[in-house]
Amino acid sequence: MVIKMPTINVHEAKTHFSKLLEQAHTGQEIVLAKAGIPYARLMPLAVVSGKRQPGRLACRVDEAFFEPLPDAEFDTWGAK
């Protein structure tokens, strides 16, 4: 499926900028052209996902996580 974005020449874009800005704000992407050649794209900003929420993933760390690693593990990683 090909989604065709409207192509607007610069002169028309300057004349109807507020209308095009509202269309972009609602999610539509608009190609801006100069002399019929695509130049730029007017599109909505990415949605900000918000602040991080510690602990939002349902996982648990058991006590084994805090146990010291065996020497063989340190040797594998070259940590000595």
Distance bins in CASP14 RR format, pairs under 12 A and 6 or more apart:
PFRMAT RR
TARGET T0000
AUTHOR 0000-0000-0000
RMODE 2
METHOD distances of the structure
MODEL  1
3 27 0 0 0 0 0 1 0 0 0 0 0
3 28 0 0 0 0 0 1 0 0 0 0 0
3 29 0 0 0 0 1 0 0 0 0 0 0
3 31 0 0 0 0 0 1 0 0 0 0 0
4 28 0 0 0 0 0 1 0 0 0 0 0
4 29 0 0 0 0 0 1 0 0 0 0 0
4 30 0 0 0 0 0 1 0 0 0 0 0
4 31 0 0 0 0 1 0 0 0 0 0 0
5 20 0 0 0 0 0 1 0 0 0 0 0
5 23 0 0 0 0 0 1 0 0 0 0 0
5 24 0 0 0 0 0 1 0 0 0 0 0
5 27 0 0 0 0 0 1 0 0 0 0 0
5 28 1 0 0 1 0 0 0 0 0 0 0
5 29 1 0 1 0 0 0 0 0 0 0 0
5 30 1 0 0 1 0 0 0 0 0 0 0
5 31 1 0 1 0 0 0 0 0 0 0 0
5 32 0 0 0 0 0 1 0 0 0 0 0
5 33 0 0 0 0 0 1 0 0 0 0 0
5 38 0 0 0 0 1 0 0 0 0 0 0
5 40 0 0 0 0 0 1 0 0 0 0 0
5 41 1 0 0 1 0 0 0 0 0 0 0
5 42 0 0 0 0 1 0 0 0 0 0 0
5 43 0 0 0 0 1 0 0 0 0 0 0
6 12 0 0 0 0 0 1 0 0 0 0 0
6 13 0 0 0 0 0 1 0 0 0 0 0
6 16 0 0 0 0 0 1 0 0 0 0 0
6 19 0 0 0 0 0 1 0 0 0 0 0
6 20 0 0 0 0 1 0 0 0 0 0 0
6 23 0 0 0 0 1 0 0 0 0 0 0
6 24 0 0 0 0 0 1 0 0 0 0 0
6 28 1 0 0 1 0 0 0 0 0 0 0
6 29 0 0 0 0 1 0 0 0 0 0 0
6 30 1 0 1 0 0 0 0 0 0 0 0
6 31 1 0 0 1 0 0 0 0 0 0 0
6 32 0 0 0 0 1 0 0 0 0 0 0
6 33 0 0 0 0 0 1 0 0 0 0 0
6 38 0 0 0 0 0 1 0 0 0 0 0
6 41 0 0 0 0 0 1 0 0 0 0 0
6 42 0 0 0 0 1 0 0 0 0 0 0
6 43 0 0 0 0 0 1 0 0 0 0 0
7 13 0 0 0 0 0 1 0 0 0 0 0
7 20 0 0 0 0 0 1 0 0 0 0 0
7 29 0 0 0 0 0 1 0 0 0 0 0
7 30 1 0 0 1 0 0 0 0 0 0 0
7 31 1 0 1 0 0 0 0 0 0 0 0
7 32 1 0 0 1 0 0 0 0 0 0 0
7 33 1 0 1 0 0 0 0 0 0 0 0
7 34 0 0 0 0 0 1 0 0 0 0 0
7 35 0 0 0 0 0 1 0 0 0 0 0
7 36 1 0 0 1 0 0 0 0 0 0 0
7 37 0 0 0 0 1 0 0 0 0 0 0
7 38 1 0 0 1 0 0 0 0 0 0 0
7 39 0 0 0 0 1 0 0 0 0 0 0
7 40 0 0 0 0 0 1 0 0 0 0 0
7 41 0 0 0 0 0 1 0 0 0 0 0
7 42 0 0 0 0 0 1 0 0 0 0 0
8 14 0 0 0 0 1 0 0 0 0 0 0
8 15 0 0 0 0 1 0 0 0 0 0 0
8 16 1 0 0 1 0 0 0 0 0 0 0
8 17 0 0 0 0 1 0 0 0 0 0 0
8 19 0 0 0 0 0 1 0 0 0 0 0
8 20 1 0 0 1 0 0 0 0 0 0 0
8 21 0 0 0 0 0 1 0 0 0 0 0
8 23 0 0 0 0 1 0 0 0 0 0 0
8 24 0 0 0 0 0 1 0 0 0 0 0
8 28 0 0 0 0 0 1 0 0 0 0 0
8 29 0 0 0 0 0 1 0 0 0 0 0
8 30 1 0 1 0 0 0 0 0 0 0 0
8 31 1 0 0 1 0 0 0 0 0 0 0
8 32 1 0 1 0 0 0 0 0 0 0 0
8 33 1 0 0 1 0 0 0 0 0 0 0
8 34 0 0 0 0 0 1 0 0 0 0 0
8 36 0 0 0 0 1 0 0 0 0 0 0
8 38 0 0 0 0 0 1 0 0 0 0 0
8 39 0 0 0 0 0 1 0 0 0 0 0
8 40 0 0 0 0 0 1 0 0 0 0 0
8 41 0 0 0 0 0 1 0 0 0 0 0
8 42 0 0 0 0 1 0 0 0 0 0 0
9 15 0 0 0 0 1 0 0 0 0 0 0
9 16 0 0 0 0 0 1 0 0 0 0 0
9 20 0 0 0 0 0 1 0 0 0 0 0
9 30 0 0 0 0 0 1 0 0 0 0 0
9 31 0 0 0 0 0 1 0 0 0 0 0
9 32 1 0 0 1 0 0 0 0 0 0 0
9 33 1 0 1 0 0 0 0 0 0 0 0
9 34 1 0 0 1 0 0 0 0 0 0 0
9 35 1 0 0 1 0 0 0 0 0 0 0
9 36 1 0 0 1 0 0 0 0 0 0 0
9 37 0 0 0 0 1 0 0 0 0 0 0
9 38 0 0 0 0 0 1 0 0 0 0 0
9 39 0 0 0 0 1 0 0 0 0 0 0
9 40 0 0 0 0 0 1 0 0 0 0 0
10 16 0 0 0 0 0 1 0 0 0 0 0
10 17 0 0 0 0 0 1 0 0 0 0 0
10 20 0 0 0 0 0 1 0 0 0 0 0
10 30 0 0 0 0 0 1 0 0 0 0 0
10 31 0 0 0 0 0 1 0 0 0 0 0
10 32 1 0 0 1 0 0 0 0 0 0 0
10 33 1 0 0 1 0 0 0 0 0 0 0
10 34 1 0 1 0 0 0 0 0 0 0 0
10 35 0 0 0 0 1 0 0 0 0 0 0
10 36 0 0 0 0 1 0 0 0 0 0 0
10 37 0 0 0 0 0 1 0 0 0 0 0
10 38 0 0 0 0 0 1 0 0 0 0 0
10 39 1 0 0 1 0 0 0 0 0 0 0
10 40 0 0 0 0 1 0 0 0 0 0 0
10 42 0 0 0 0 0 1 0 0 0 0 0
11 17 0 0 0 0 0 1 0 0 0 0 0
11 32 0 0 0 0 0 1 0 0 0 0 0
11 33 0 0 0 0 0 1 0 0 0 0 0
11 34 0 0 0 0 1 0 0 0 0 0 0
11 35 0 0 0 0 0 1 0 0 0 0 0
11 36 0 0 0 0 0 1 0 0 0 0 0
12 19 0 0 0 0 0 1 0 0 0 0 0
12 20 0 0 0 0 1 0 0 0 0 0 0
12 30 0 0 0 0 0 1 0 0 0 0 0
12 31 0 0 0 0 0 1 0 0 0 0 0
12 32 0 0 0 0 1 0 0 0 0 0 0
12 33 0 0 0 0 1 0 0 0 0 0 0
12 34 0 0 0 0 0 1 0 0 0 0 0
12 36 0 0 0 0 0 1 0 0 0 0 0
13 19 0 0 0 0 1 0 0 0 0 0 0
13 20 1 0 1 0 0 0 0 0 0 0 0
13 21 0 0 0 0 1 0 0 0 0 0 0
13 23 0 0 0 0 0 1 0 0 0 0 0
13 24 0 0 0 0 0 1 0 0 0 0 0
13 30 1 0 0 1 0 0 0 0 0 0 0
13 31 0 0 0 0 1 0 0 0 0 0 0
13 32 1 0 1 0 0 0 0 0 0 0 0
13 33 0 0 0 0 1 0 0 0 0 0 0
13 34 0 0 0 0 1 0 0 0 0 0 0
13 36 0 0 0 0 0 1 0 0 0 0 0
13 39 0 0 0 0 1 0 0 0 0 0 0
13 40 0 0 0 0 1 0 0 0 0 0 0
13 41 0 0 0 0 0 1 0 0 0 0 0
13 42 1 0 0 1 0 0 0 0 0 0 0
14 20 0 0 0 0 1 0 0 0 0 0 0
14 21 0 0 0 0 0 1 0 0 0 0 0
14 32 0 0 0 0 1 0 0 0 0 0 0
14 34 0 0 0 0 0 1 0 0 0 0 0
16 22 0 0 0 0 1 0 0 0 0 0 0
16 23 0 0 0 0 1 0 0 0 0 0 0
16 24 0 0 0 0 0 1 0 0 0 0 0
16 30 0 0 0 0 0 1 0 0 0 0 0
16 32 0 0 0 0 0 1 0 0 0 0 0
16 42 0 0 0 0 0 1 0 0 0 0 0
17 23 0 0 0 0 0 1 0 0 0 0 0
17 24 0 0 0 0 0 1 0 0 0 0 0
17 30 0 0 0 0 0 1 0 0 0 0 0
17 32 0 0 0 0 0 1 0 0 0 0 0
17 42 0 0 0 0 1 0 0 0 0 0 0
18 24 0 0 0 0 0 1 0 0 0 0 0
18 25 0 0 0 0 0 1 0 0 0 0 0
19 25 0 0 0 0 0 1 0 0 0 0 0
19 26 0 0 0 0 0 1 0 0 0 0 0
19 28 0 0 0 0 0 1 0 0 0 0 0
19 30 0 0 0 0 0 1 0 0 0 0 0
19 42 0 0 0 0 0 1 0 0 0 0 0
20 26 0 0 0 0 0 1 0 0 0 0 0
20 27 0 0 0 0 0 1 0 0 0 0 0
20 28 0 0 0 0 1 0 0 0 0 0 0
20 29 0 0 0 0 0 1 0 0 0 0 0
20 30 1 0 1 0 0 0 0 0 0 0 0
20 31 0 0 0 0 0 1 0 0 0 0 0
20 32 0 0 0 0 1 0 0 0 0 0 0
20 40 0 0 0 0 0 1 0 0 0 0 0
20 41 0 0 0 0 0 1 0 0 0 0 0
20 42 1 0 0 1 0 0 0 0 0 0 0
20 43 0 0 0 0 0 1 0 0 0 0 0
20 44 0 0 0 0 0 1 0 0 0 0 0
21 27 0 0 0 0 0 1 0 0 0 0 0
21 28 0 0 0 0 0 1 0 0 0 0 0
21 30 0 0 0 0 1 0 0 0 0 0 0
21 32 0 0 0 0 0 1 0 0 0 0 0
21 42 1 0 0 1 0 0 0 0 0 0 0
21 43 0 0 0 0 0 1 0 0 0 0 0
21 44 0 0 0 0 0 1 0 0 0 0 0
21 45 0 0 0 0 0 1 0 0 0 0 0
22 28 0 0 0 0 1 0 0 0 0 0 0
22 30 0 0 0 0 0 1 0 0 0 0 0
22 42 0 0 0 0 0 1 0 0 0 0 0
22 44 0 0 0 0 0 1 0 0 0 0 0
23 29 0 0 0 0 1 0 0 0 0 0 0
23 30 1 0 0 1 0 0 0 0 0 0 0
23 42 0 0 0 0 1 0 0 0 0 0 0
23 43 0 0 0 0 0 1 0 0 0 0 0
23 44 0 0 0 0 1 0 0 0 0 0 0
24 30 1 0 0 1 0 0 0 0 0 0 0
24 31 0 0 0 0 0 1 0 0 0 0 0
24 32 0 0 0 0 0 1 0 0 0 0 0
24 40 0 0 0 0 0 1 0 0 0 0 0
24 41 0 0 0 0 1 0 0 0 0 0 0
24 42 1 0 1 0 0 0 0 0 0 0 0
24 43 1 0 1 0 0 0 0 0 0 0 0
24 44 1 0 1 0 0 0 0 0 0 0 0
24 45 0 0 0 0 1 0 0 0 0 0 0
25 42 0 0 0 0 0 1 0 0 0 0 0
25 43 0 0 0 0 1 0 0 0 0 0 0
25 44 1 0 1 0 0 0 0 0 0 0 0
25 45 0 0 0 0 1 0 0 0 0 0 0
26 42 0 0 0 0 0 1 0 0 0 0 0
26 43 0 0 0 0 0 1 0 0 0 0 0
26 44 1 0 0 1 0 0 0 0 0 0 0
27 42 0 0 0 0 0 1 0 0 0 0 0
27 43 1 0 0 1 0 0 0 0 0 0 0
27 44 1 0 1 0 0 0 0 0 0 0 0
27 45 0 0 0 0 1 0 0 0 0 0 0
27 46 0 0 0 0 0 1 0 0 0 0 0
27 47 0 0 0 0 0 1 0 0 0 0 0
28 41 0 0 0 0 0 1 0 0 0 0 0
28 42 0 0 0 0 1 0 0 0 0 0 0
28 43 0 0 0 0 1 0 0 0 0 0 0
28 44 1 0 0 1 0 0 0 0 0 0 0
29 38 0 0 0 0 0 1 0 0 0 0 0
29 40 0 0 0 0 0 1 0 0 0 0 0
29 41 1 0 1 0 0 0 0 0 0 0 0
29 42 1 0 0 1 0 0 0 0 0 0 0
29 43 1 0 1 0 0 0 0 0 0 0 0
29 44 1 0 0 1 0 0 0 0 0 0 0
29 45 0 0 0 0 0 1 0 0 0 0 0
30 38 0 0 0 0 0 1 0 0 0 0 0
30 39 0 0 0 0 0 1 0 0 0 0 0
30 40 0 0 0 0 1 0 0 0 0 0 0
30 41 1 0 0 1 0 0 0 0 0 0 0
30 42 1 0 1 0 0 0 0 0 0 0 0
30 43 1 0 0 1 0 0 0 0 0 0 0
30 44 0 0 0 0 0 1 0 0 0 0 0
31 37 0 0 0 0 0 1 0 0 0 0 0
31 38 1 0 1 0 0 0 0 0 0 0 0
31 39 0 0 0 0 1 0 0 0 0 0 0
31 40 1 0 0 1 0 0 0 0 0 0 0
31 41 1 0 1 0 0 0 0 0 0 0 0
31 42 1 0 0 1 0 0 0 0 0 0 0
31 43 0 0 0 0 1 0 0 0 0 0 0
32 38 1 0 0 1 0 0 0 0 0 0 0
32 39 1 0 1 0 0 0 0 0 0 0 0
32 40 1 0 1 0 0 0 0 0 0 0 0
32 41 1 0 0 1 0 0 0 0 0 0 0
32 42 1 0 1 0 0 0 0 0 0 0 0
32 43 0 0 0 0 0 1 0 0 0 0 0
33 39 1 0 1 0 0 0 0 0 0 0 0
33 40 0 0 0 0 1 0 0 0 0 0 0
33 41 0 0 0 0 0 1 0 0 0 0 0
33 42 0 0 0 0 0 1 0 0 0 0 0
34 40 0 0 0 0 1 0 0 0 0 0 0
49 56 0 0 0 0 0 1 0 0 0 0 0
50 56 0 0 0 0 0 1 0 0 0 0 0
55 61 0 0 0 0 0 1 0 0 0 0 0
59 65 0 0 0 0 0 1 0 0 0 0 0
61 67 0 0 0 0 0 1 0 0 0 0 0
64 70 0 0 0 0 0 1 0 0 0 0 0
67 73 0 0 0 0 0 1 0 0 0 0 0
68 74 0 0 0 0 1 0 0 0 0 0 0
68 79 0 0 0 0 0 1 0 0 0 0 0
69 75 0 0 0 0 0 1 0 0 0 0 0
69 76 0 0 0 0 1 0 0 0 0 0 0
69 77 0 0 0 0 1 0 0 0 0 0 0
69 78 0 0 0 0 0 1 0 0 0 0 0
69 79 0 0 0 0 1 0 0 0 0 0 0
69 80 0 0 0 0 0 1 0 0 0 0 0
70 76 0 0 0 0 1 0 0 0 0 0 0
70 77 0 0 0 0 0 1 0 0 0 0 0
70 79 0 0 0 0 0 1 0 0 0 0 0
71 77 0 0 0 0 0 1 0 0 0 0 0
71 78 0 0 0 0 0 1 0 0 0 0 0
71 79 0 0 0 0 1 0 0 0 0 0 0
71 80 1 0 0 1 0 0 0 0 0 0 0
72 78 0 0 0 0 0 1 0 0 0 0 0
72 79 0 0 0 0 0 1 0 0 0 0 0
72 80 0 0 0 0 0 1 0 0 0 0 0
73 79 0 0 0 0 1 0 0 0 0 0 0
73 80 0 0 0 0 0 1 0 0 0 0 0
74 80 1 0 1 0 0 0 0 0 0 0 0
END
